[in-house]
Amino acid sequence: MDVPVLIIGFNRPDLLQILINRLREINPKTVYLAVDGPRENYPNDKLKVSEVHACFELIDWDCEKKSLFRTENLGCRHGVTASIDWFFSQQPFGIILEDDCIPAPEFFSYCRELLHLYKDDKRVFSISGYNPASNTNFQECPYDYWFYPTAIGWGWASWSDRWKYYNDTPALYNEVVNNGALLLQTDDSWFGHKYLTLVREVLNDKIVAWDYIWSYTHLLQNGLSIIPKYNYINNIGYNHPDATHKFPSTFKISEIHIPAEATRLSHPPYMFRHRLFEEELKAQYLPPKTGLKRRIINRIKSVYTKVFI
């Protein structure tokens, strides 16, 4: 497989081994491994990070491989973006996989085909392998992917000339908020209001994440991401003991489900956005607001339960 792959790891050697075993099935010709440094005040990090370093030797097929092992911890915001900067400083395009994102084998040919197809179409900023609403029935869609105004991580691909627009400076954020550019660019939609809040939280260190800025970059540059009809990614680490971000027990990730007949991609003849998909995501991220009367009733019930039960 001639598409370069960047693996981003940290302190979970068990997950990284599973990902490397999957890559061995595909035999990518170029593999990069970037590993953040151990955190202070986490005594187990040093050993676990060293075990992740040792996983580099598991990349044992015939390929060019490069490593970036940091001695200091940059965290899951700057550590990830610095790793992607390093990768795209050497490659014009490629696949990015965090250690817990295990792709279906079909993911690689999907990315390869679309990276070449949209190489010169600067409207497309990224190619996602994960469909967070793939449990919804999209069988009526005649195409194997569609376009979406923001990025979705957990296994994705892009080009260096798109990644160069990634900008997490407070100066840019303040400018596009003060002059209204972010909301104008999104037609005052829920996308704009969502990222108005999320990016502010990231810049104020209330949220430690890199991907919200990447989505915000799509919005500012009027770039699109490609979303697959079928989910290609299985996240096996979102509730791992060493996961940075954990999800509630009610959270359900999409499962990999690729029909046997889906062997060739059916390409949309236009920049197709899927209304049902966007409605599903809006419902996930912006649930309907509870009316004042219902909020008062819920509050009374909550107090009653605490006092009398």
C-alpha positions as CSV (number, residue, x, y, z in Angstrom):
1,M,0.0,0.0,0.0
2,D,1.6,3.2,-1.2
3,V,-0.1,5.7,1.1
4,P,2.1,6.8,4.0
5,V,0.6,6.1,7.5
6,L,1.2,8.1,10.7
7,I,0.5,6.3,14.0
8,I,0.1,8.5,17.1
9,G,0.8,6.7,20.3
10,F,1.5,7.4,24.0
11,N,1.1,5.0,26.9
12,R,-1.1,2.1,25.6
13,P,1.2,-0.6,24.1
14,D,-1.6,-3.2,24.2
15,L,-3.7,-1.1,21.7
16,L,-0.7,-0.1,19.6
17,Q,0.2,-3.8,19.0
18,I,-3.3,-4.5,17.7
19,L,-3.1,-1.6,15.3
20,I,0.4,-2.6,14.1
21,N,-0.9,-6.2,13.5
22,R,-3.7,-4.7,11.3
23,L,-1.2,-2.6,9.4
24,R,0.9,-5.8,8.8
25,E,-2.0,-7.2,6.8
26,I,-1.9,-4.1,4.5
27,N,1.9,-3.6,4.3
28,P,2.1,0.1,3.9
29,K,5.4,1.1,2.4
30,T,5.9,4.1,4.7
31,V,5.1,4.2,8.4
32,Y,5.7,7.0,10.9
33,L,5.3,6.5,14.7
34,A,5.0,9.5,16.9
35,V,5.0,9.1,20.7
36,D,4.5,11.7,23.3
37,G,6.7,11.8,26.4
38,P,5.7,10.6,29.9
39,R,3.8,13.0,32.1
40,E,5.1,14.2,35.4
41,N,3.5,12.9,38.5
42,Y,2.3,9.7,36.6
43,P,4.8,7.1,37.9
44,N,3.6,4.4,35.5
45,D,4.0,6.5,32.4
46,K,7.7,6.1,31.9
47,L,7.5,2.3,31.7
48,K,4.4,2.3,29.5
49,V,5.9,4.9,27.1
50,S,9.1,2.8,26.9
51,E,6.9,-0.2,26.0
52,V,5.3,1.8,23.2
53,H,8.7,2.7,21.9
54,A,9.5,-1.0,21.8
55,C,6.5,-1.5,19.6
56,F,8.4,0.2,16.8
57,E,10.3,-3.1,16.3
58,L,7.0,-4.8,15.5
59,I,6.8,-2.9,12.3
60,D,8.8,-5.7,10.7
61,W,7.6,-5.9,7.1
62,D,9.5,-4.4,4.3
63,C,8.9,-0.6,4.6
64,E,10.4,2.7,5.3
65,K,9.7,3.6,8.9
66,K,10.5,6.7,11.0
67,S,10.0,7.5,14.7
68,L,9.5,10.6,16.7
69,F,9.9,9.8,20.4
70,R,9.5,12.9,22.6
71,T,11.1,13.2,26.0
72,E,8.6,15.8,27.3
73,N,4.9,15.5,27.4
74,L,3.1,17.9,25.1
75,G,-0.4,16.5,25.8
76,C,-3.2,15.4,23.5
77,R,-3.6,18.8,22.0
78,H,-0.1,20.0,21.1
79,G,1.4,16.5,21.1
80,V,-1.0,15.4,18.3
81,T,-0.7,18.5,16.2
82,A,3.1,18.5,16.4
83,S,3.1,14.9,15.3
84,I,0.9,15.7,12.3
85,D,3.1,18.7,11.5
86,W,6.1,16.4,11.5
87,F,4.4,13.9,9.2
88,F,3.1,16.4,6.7
89,S,6.5,18.2,6.6
90,Q,7.8,15.1,4.9
91,Q,4.7,13.7,3.0
92,P,2.3,15.4,0.7
93,F,-0.6,13.3,1.8
94,G,-1.3,10.4,4.2
95,I,-3.4,8.5,6.7
96,I,-3.5,9.4,10.4
97,L,-4.4,6.8,13.0
98,E,-4.3,7.2,16.7
99,D,-3.3,4.0,18.6
100,D,-6.9,2.9,19.5
101,C,-8.4,3.4,16.0
102,I,-8.4,0.0,14.3
103,P,-9.4,0.3,10.7
104,A,-11.2,-2.4,8.6
105,P,-8.9,-3.5,5.8
106,E,-11.2,-1.8,3.3
107,F,-10.4,1.6,4.9
108,F,-7.0,1.8,3.2
109,S,-8.2,1.3,-0.3
110,Y,-11.0,3.8,0.4
111,C,-8.5,6.4,1.6
112,R,-6.1,5.7,-1.3
113,E,-8.8,6.1,-3.9
114,L,-10.2,9.3,-2.5
115,L,-6.7,10.9,-1.7
116,H,-5.9,10.5,-5.4
117,L,-9.3,11.5,-6.7
118,Y,-9.5,14.8,-4.7
119,K,-5.8,15.6,-4.7
120,D,-6.3,18.8,-6.7
121,D,-9.8,19.6,-5.4
122,K,-9.0,22.1,-2.6
123,R,-12.6,22.1,-1.5
124,V,-12.0,18.8,0.2
125,F,-9.9,19.1,3.4
126,S,-10.1,15.6,4.9
127,I,-11.4,12.1,4.5
128,S,-12.9,10.4,7.5
129,G,-13.0,6.7,8.0
130,Y,-15.5,7.0,10.9
131,N,-19.2,7.5,10.6
132,P,-20.6,8.3,14.0
133,A,-24.1,7.7,12.8
134,S,-23.5,4.5,10.8
135,N,-26.1,2.6,12.9
136,T,-28.6,4.7,11.0
137,N,-29.9,3.1,7.8
138,F,-28.4,5.0,4.9
139,Q,-29.2,2.3,2.3
140,E,-31.4,4.7,0.3
141,C,-28.2,6.8,-0.4
142,P,-26.9,5.7,-3.9
143,Y,-23.4,6.9,-3.1
144,D,-20.7,5.5,-0.8
145,Y,-19.8,8.8,0.8
146,W,-21.0,12.4,1.2
147,F,-19.6,15.7,2.3
148,Y,-19.8,17.4,5.7
149,P,-18.7,20.9,6.8
150,T,-16.4,19.8,9.6
151,A,-13.9,17.1,10.3
152,I,-14.5,13.8,12.0
153,G,-11.5,12.0,13.5
154,W,-10.9,8.4,14.6
155,G,-9.0,7.4,11.5
156,W,-8.7,9.9,8.7
157,A,-6.6,11.1,5.8
158,S,-5.6,14.5,4.3
159,W,-3.0,16.4,2.4
160,S,-0.2,18.7,3.6
161,D,-1.5,21.7,1.7
162,R,-4.8,21.4,3.6
163,W,-3.3,20.8,7.0
164,K,-1.2,23.9,6.7
165,Y,-4.3,26.0,7.4
166,Y,-4.6,24.5,11.0
167,N,-4.4,27.6,13.2
168,D,-5.1,27.5,17.0
169,T,-3.9,31.0,17.8
170,P,-6.1,33.1,20.0
171,A,-5.5,36.1,17.7
172,L,-7.3,34.4,14.8
173,Y,-10.1,33.2,17.0
174,N,-10.7,36.7,18.4
175,E,-10.7,38.2,15.0
176,V,-13.3,35.8,13.5
177,V,-15.5,36.2,16.5
178,N,-15.3,40.0,16.7
179,N,-15.9,40.5,13.0
180,G,-18.6,37.8,12.8
181,A,-16.7,35.8,10.1
182,L,-17.2,32.4,11.8
183,L,-20.9,32.7,12.0
184,L,-21.2,34.3,8.6
185,Q,-19.2,31.5,7.1
186,T,-21.6,29.0,8.5
187,D,-24.8,31.0,7.7
188,D,-25.3,31.4,11.5
189,S,-26.0,27.6,11.7
190,W,-25.5,25.3,14.6
191,F,-22.0,24.4,13.3
192,G,-20.9,28.0,13.9
193,H,-22.4,28.3,17.3
194,K,-21.0,24.9,18.4
195,Y,-17.4,25.7,17.4
196,L,-17.7,29.3,18.7
197,T,-18.0,27.6,22.1
198,L,-15.7,24.6,21.7
199,V,-12.7,26.5,20.3
200,R,-13.0,29.0,23.1
201,E,-12.9,26.2,25.6
202,V,-9.9,24.7,24.0
203,L,-8.0,28.0,23.9
204,N,-8.9,28.7,27.5
205,D,-7.6,25.2,28.5
206,K,-11.0,24.1,29.6
207,I,-10.9,21.3,27.0
208,V,-7.7,19.5,26.0
209,A,-8.2,18.5,22.4
210,W,-6.8,19.1,19.0
211,D,-9.6,18.0,16.7
212,Y,-12.1,20.8,17.5
213,I,-9.6,23.2,16.0
214,W,-9.3,21.1,12.9
215,S,-13.1,21.2,12.4
216,Y,-13.1,24.9,13.0
217,T,-10.4,25.1,10.3
218,H,-12.7,23.4,7.9
219,L,-15.4,26.0,8.6
220,L,-13.1,29.0,8.3
221,Q,-11.6,27.8,5.0
222,N,-15.0,26.6,3.6
223,G,-13.4,23.1,3.4
224,L,-15.4,19.8,3.5
225,S,-14.7,16.4,4.9
226,I,-15.7,13.2,3.3
227,I,-17.9,10.9,5.4
228,P,-18.3,7.2,4.5
229,K,-21.6,5.6,4.1
230,Y,-20.3,2.6,6.0
231,N,-18.1,2.9,9.2
232,Y,-14.5,1.7,8.6
233,I,-13.1,2.3,12.1
234,N,-13.4,0.4,15.4
235,N,-12.3,2.5,18.4
236,I,-11.1,0.0,21.0
237,G,-9.7,2.5,23.5
238,Y,-12.3,5.2,24.3
239,N,-12.8,3.7,27.7
240,H,-9.3,2.1,28.2
241,P,-8.0,2.6,31.8
242,D,-5.3,4.9,30.3
243,A,-7.6,6.8,28.0
244,T,-7.4,10.6,28.3
245,H,-11.0,11.1,27.4
246,K,-13.6,8.7,28.7
247,F,-17.2,8.4,27.7
248,P,-20.4,7.7,29.7
249,S,-21.7,4.1,29.8
250,T,-24.6,5.2,27.6
251,F,-22.3,6.3,24.8
252,K,-22.4,3.9,21.9
253,I,-19.8,4.0,19.1
254,S,-20.6,3.0,15.6
255,E,-19.7,-0.6,14.7
256,I,-17.9,-1.6,11.6
257,H,-20.4,-2.9,9.0
258,I,-19.3,-3.1,5.4
259,P,-21.6,-5.2,3.1
260,A,-19.7,-7.7,1.0
261,E,-21.1,-6.1,-2.2
262,A,-19.5,-2.7,-1.3
263,T,-16.3,-3.5,-3.2
264,R,-16.1,-0.5,-5.4
265,L,-16.8,3.1,-4.4
266,S,-19.8,4.8,-5.9
267,H,-18.8,8.5,-6.2
268,P,-21.4,11.3,-5.9
269,P,-21.5,13.5,-9.1
270,Y,-21.7,16.7,-6.9
271,M,-20.8,17.9,-3.5
272,F,-23.6,15.9,-1.8
273,R,-24.5,16.7,1.9
274,H,-26.7,14.1,3.6
275,R,-29.6,15.7,5.5
276,L,-30.4,12.6,7.6
277,F,-26.8,12.3,8.7
278,E,-26.6,16.0,9.7
279,E,-29.9,15.7,11.6
280,E,-28.6,12.7,13.5
281,L,-25.4,14.5,14.5
282,K,-27.2,17.6,15.5
283,A,-29.5,15.5,17.7
284,Q,-26.4,14.0,19.3
285,Y,-24.5,17.2,20.0
286,L,-27.5,19.6,20.4
287,P,-30.4,17.8,22.1
288,P,-33.7,19.7,22.2
289,K,-33.8,22.3,25.0
290,T,-36.1,21.5,27.8
291,G,-38.8,24.2,28.3
292,L,-38.8,26.3,31.5
293,K,-41.8,24.5,32.9
294,R,-40.3,21.1,32.4
295,R,-36.9,22.3,33.9
296,I,-38.7,23.5,37.0
297,I,-40.5,20.2,37.4
298,N,-37.3,18.2,36.9
299,R,-35.5,20.4,39.4
300,I,-38.3,19.8,42.0
301,K,-38.2,16.1,41.4
302,S,-34.4,16.1,41.8
303,V,-34.6,17.9,45.2
304,Y,-37.4,15.7,46.4
305,T,-35.4,12.6,45.5
306,K,-32.3,13.8,47.4
307,V,-34.3,14.8,50.5
308,F,-36.9,12.0,50.8
309,I,-35.4,9.0,49.1
